[in-house]
């Protein structure tokens, strides 16, 4: 573990965090599979391919299904509210369904052909199936929660639907930004707060809500999750430019290829200086000729170098740590077992120092 979380998460080792994530996956996956099995053919098969459970031919596969941070948060925060971890399973499943709804649509919108080292759903099964399966997963998420039939399930569903609306707002902002010459750092943070922070905020509070937590306690956990989401996205933005394709499963310079106004880019543009000015000139030319895709690897490497020279890479790295600190501080607003507090801090540390 890094020194970032050493003062609060010192008793949670790296192996301990991995165990938390794996436990979340083990408890959540059977219920998630059962939920997906409700979908009508061929959507059930398409969704199973997306989750990595089968390959393109329908044979069983051993996909990793992502890092399972959101399920782990839902289960841990149920315990923070004094309930068994299993109480948070419907919330964990619902959040995973919404998250994957967004991935299916994002891959199509962004034209991404690879996710988790495999062809994306739209590439294999077509755009129509990617849209329909994404829509179905969102509907299924609400069904999984509401069928619990408790007041807590109703409260949890309200938080999930609000988070989903914000997530969609963030995606719309992200698309708009691609066609703008300039975006401020604050506008970028607002977009990323919607696109990523909102769902992690929901994951961090939904288990507690299902466990009977007060609104004040749920709000404290939501604040933790929101800022954790911003830290998570800041790291993702770094990986989107400088990440190793062998780890990220995406192309080199993937965010630059998509003209994304991610944090390193907007921070570099705001910094001033020769590298910043040159980067601004290049992006202004892009805005005037958005259809131009005749870039080679040298062009992307040059742009990445300009962003780094202008300070965008370092600023984003520091922002991840600032958001981490704000997330951890929010945990002090809720009285919870110290062991659970340490685990939540350890998860936050993992998010900031992850390599993929």
HUGI-V801661 format. One line per field, one symbol per residue. burial: 1 if it has 24 or more other ideal C-beta (glycine too) atoms within 12 Angstrom, else 0. A space follows every 50 residues. Layout:
burial: ???
//
This chain:
burial: 11011001100100011001101110111011101100100011111111 11110000000000111111111111111110101111111111111111 11111111110100110101111110001111111111111111110100 01101110111011011111101110110110101011111111111111 11111111111110001111111111111111111111111110000111 11111111111111111111100011001101100100000000000001 00111111011110111011101111110110010100011111111111 111100
//
